[in-house]
Amino acid sequence: MTAPPCIPAQSVIAMAASAGGLHALSVILGGLPADFPAAIAIVMHLSPVHKSLLAEILGSRSKLEVRQAQTGNILCHSSVFVAPPNHHMSVVKGGRIALSSDEAEKIHFARPSAEPLFASVAEVYQSHAIAVVLTGGDGDGSFGVQIIKDRGGKVIAQDRPTSQDFSMPQSSIATGDVDFILPLTEIAPMLIELIAPGKA
């Protein structure tokens, strides 16, 4: 079966998760239609010493095409790109993915970290960028969400009752730059609404 042709994304959703993230990402991606007209880039804190099966697991739970990101991948509609363990993921001009070396400095004790992803998506996609901060520890993403907002994008944070660890969402909410604090099951419907033609 051949892959569908790439339609370069006009809007990009950057998601970050840590503890409890597999469940959260599965619920959100499972709630999006196969023809979702945006690209999704995901950073999740993973063990650097084991091969990650995150892309395969999420792909089995979603109608979207999910793959582990490689440098040079183009962000396409209806596609999901997962940062590999031990590499920061950024987006560069033209909507291409760039991965750091596995010796790049950790941010918030994490590699990959949400910060390079959020900041670069904000710079490239401006008001067509959306950040989603999901369950997890530490404050990863709290600087990046401010850049997303500065460039005119939107920010969603998972609420406390549905988060296994509320530290990451709480740190972003504390910046004052979160537009929506939502239960897990309401995040996919909000993304569909925000990406509707003329919105994002």
N, C-alpha and C positions, 0 to 999 in steps of 0.2 A: 504494500500500500504506500503510495507516494505521499509525502507531506504536502499540505496545501501551500499555495504560494504565499510568500510573506507580504503582508500589507503593513508597511511601517506604521507603528503606533503614533497617534497624535497625542494621546494621553497615557500616562504611566502611573501605576500604583506601586509604591514602595512599601513593603511590609516587613516588620521586625518582630521577632518572637524569641522566647527562651523557654524557661520551664513551663510545661503545659502547652507548648506551641504546636506540637504535632496535631493534637485534637483541634485546637483553634483554627489552624490553617486548613485542616480537612473540612471543617464545617463551612468556612468561608468559600473555599474553592469549589466545594460540592454544591454551593448555592448559586453559582454563576453559570450562565448559559454557554453553550458551545461557541456561539458567535459573539461573545463578549467583545465589544469594540475598543479594547485597550490592552496594554501589556502589563504584566505583573512581575515585579522583581522582589525576591524574598531573601532576607538574611535571617538565619536562625543559628543560635549559638550551639555548636556541635563539637563533639570530641575530635581533636585534630589527629588522633592516632588510629581511627577506624574509618574504613570506607563508608561514605554516607549512602544510605538507600532512601533518603528523604524524597528525592525527585520521583523515584519509582513508586513509593508509597502514595504520595500526593497524586501522582498521575492515575493511580488506580481508583482514586476517590473523586475524580474531577472529570468533566467533559472537555476541559481545556488541555492543550498540549503542554506538558510539564517536562522540563529538562534541567540537568545540572549545567550551570552557566560555564561558558568558555570565553576567553578573550576574543573579541571580534563578532560574537553573536549580535544580530540585529534584533531590537525589541519590536516584535510583531504583534498585531491584533491577536487576541485569543490565545496568547502564549504566556507561559509562566517560566521564569528563570530563577533557579535556586543557587545561591552562592555555595561553592564547594567548601568543605572544612578547611580552616587555616588560611583563607584568602579573603581580604576585603574585596568588595565588589563595587564598582563605580560605573557610571554611564558617561560617555563622552559625546562630543558633537556628532550628529548624524545618527544618534540613537543606538550606538554600539556599546557593548559591555567591555569593560577593562577590569581584569583581576590583578590584585597586588601579588607580590612574591610571598612565599610562605614565611618570610623573615621580616615582613613589614611590622612596624610597631603596633602593638595591641592598643585598642581604645576601649575604655571602660573594662579593661582586663579581657577583652574579647577580640578575636580575629576569626571570622568576620564580625564587624561592628556595623550597626545601623547608620552611624554618623556619615561615613563616606558615601553610602548609597543615597541617603536622604539629601545630603548637600548637593551631590552631582545631579540627581534627578531634578532638584529645584532649579539648578542653573540651566539645564538643557530644556526642561519642559515648562518652566515658569508657572503660569496659572493653570496649566494642564497637568500639574503634578498633585498626587494625593499620597499622604503618608498614613499608614495604619500601624499603630503601636499596640501590640498584643501582650498577653501574659508573659511575665519574665522578671528576673531579678536585676538588680543594679539600675542605673539610670540611662541605659543605652537608648539613643534616639532623641534625647531631650534637647540637644543642641540642633540637631538636624530639623526637628519640627519647626523651630524658630525660623530657619532659613526657608523652609517650604512656605511658611506664612508670609515672610518678607517678600517672596517672589509671587505672591498671589494665589498659592495653592491651598488645598484643604487638608485638615488633619482629623483623623478619627482615632479614638482610644477605646480599648475594651474596658467595660465597667468592672468594678470590684467584685460583685457577686459571681460573675462568670469567669474570673481570672484565677488560675491556680496560684499565681504570684502576682500581686498588684503593683510591685515596685516599679517596673518599667512604665506601665500606663500612668501611674501616679506621678512619676517624675516629669512626664510630658505634660500632663494636666496642670501641674504646678507652674509651668511657664506661662499659662494664660493663652496659649496659642492653639489649643485644641477646639475644633468646631463642634464635634459630636462625641459624646461619651455614651457608648451603646453596649447592650448585651450582645454576646457573641452571635446569636441567631439573627440580629438585626443589621449586622455589618454588611453582609452580601447584598441585601435589598437596598441599603443606602448607597453602596458602590454602583449598583445598576442605575439608581436615580441620578447620581452625580455624573455618570458617564453618558447619560442620555444626550442625544444630539442637541447641541446648543448650550449644554450645561458646562462640560469640562473642556 
